[in-house]
């Protein structure tokens, strides 16, 4: 199955960076939002097999990682 795993260190770093903003009772609309700059395409072949899903070879070639 295609998934988008999050790096825990990256999530922690980004969360702590904005913590002072959230603790000062700012309006939610005034808090800046950052979009992800990178995405990882990971295919879990075991899960796909259990679910009866066939992953096309073209998707496997494009995947950053294929978990057997």
Beta strands, then each sheet from edge to edge (+ up, - down):
strand 1: 2-3
strand 2: 42-44
strand 3: 65-67
sheet 1: 1+ 2- 3-
end
